């Protein structure tokens, strides 16, 4: 299926949309996007995962990197994850360190 990533940055918020299959081959693209938005120090990072079909452990490692890179002062939203991606987030316990939502609604 491939992988696609898009980044939008606003005043105090960065949004990264992921689609396709996030595996070890494309995880560096995701990490690069995280590093780019972290430089601008947004108050919120929103990860749109409605169209993400698969996430390997390499993708989970980048999510953990994102949580660490952004710091505790940044709210991290994981929006629209489902199926195997959602199961991975829950089995790893990562969902405890983010706002896990079906649709984006800042808290």
N, C-alpha and C positions, 0 to 999 in steps of 0.2 A: 504493500500500500504506500510506502514512502512516509515522509515526515515533513511537516511544514511548521514554521514558527513565525509569528509576527509580533512586533513590539510597538506599543503606543505609550507615550509619556505625556502626562499632564502636569498641572501645577504641583500637586502633592501626591500623585498616584502614578504608578506604572502598571500597565496591563500587558501580559504576555499570553498570546493565544497559541495553544499547541494542538496539532491535529496529526492523525496517522499513527505511526508506531515509533515510540521513543525507546530506542535500544542503544547498545554501547557504541555503535557506529555514528550515531547522531547526537549523543549526549553532550559532546563538546560544543555543539552549536547552542544548545540550551544553556550550558554553563557560561558561554561567551555573552549571551543575552542577559543573564543574571548579573555578571560583572559590569556590563554596560549600564544597566539601570541603577545598580548600587552606587555608582559614582555620583549620581544626582541626588542621592539620599531621599527617596520618596518616603512619605509617611505610611503608604499602603502599597503592597505589591499584590496584584490580582492575577491569578493564573487561571485562565479559561481553558477547561479541559473537556468541554462537551463533545468534541470531535476526536479526542485521543482514544484510540482503540486498544493500545497495548503500551505498557511501561515495564521495561526490564529493570533489574536492580541498579543498573547504571543511571537510569532516570531517577530512581529513588535517591541515589547518592547525590545527584544534583539538587534535588529538593532539599535535602538535609544541608547541603552547602549553601543554598539560598537562605534558609532559615538562619544559619550562622553568619553569613556574609551581611545580611540585612540588619542583624542585631535585634535585641529584644524590644526596641522602641518602634519597630516597624510592624504593622499589622499585615499578616500574610493570609490571603484568601485563596482557597482552592475551590473553584466553582465548576460544577457540572460533571465531576468525575463519576464514572459508573462502571459497572461490570468488573472485569479483572483489575482495572486501574484502581477503583474504589476499594476492592478487596485488598490490594497490595498496601494501600495507605492505611487501612484499618489493621491489617495483620502486623504491620511494622510498628504501629503505635504513633505514626507521624501525624495522624489526624488530631492528636491531643495538643499539638503545638501550633495549629493553624485554625482559621475559621473555615470549616468545611460546609459548603452551601450548594444547593441545587441551582439557585439563581443568585446573582450578585446583589447583596444588600449590606452596605457598610454598617458596622455596629458601632 
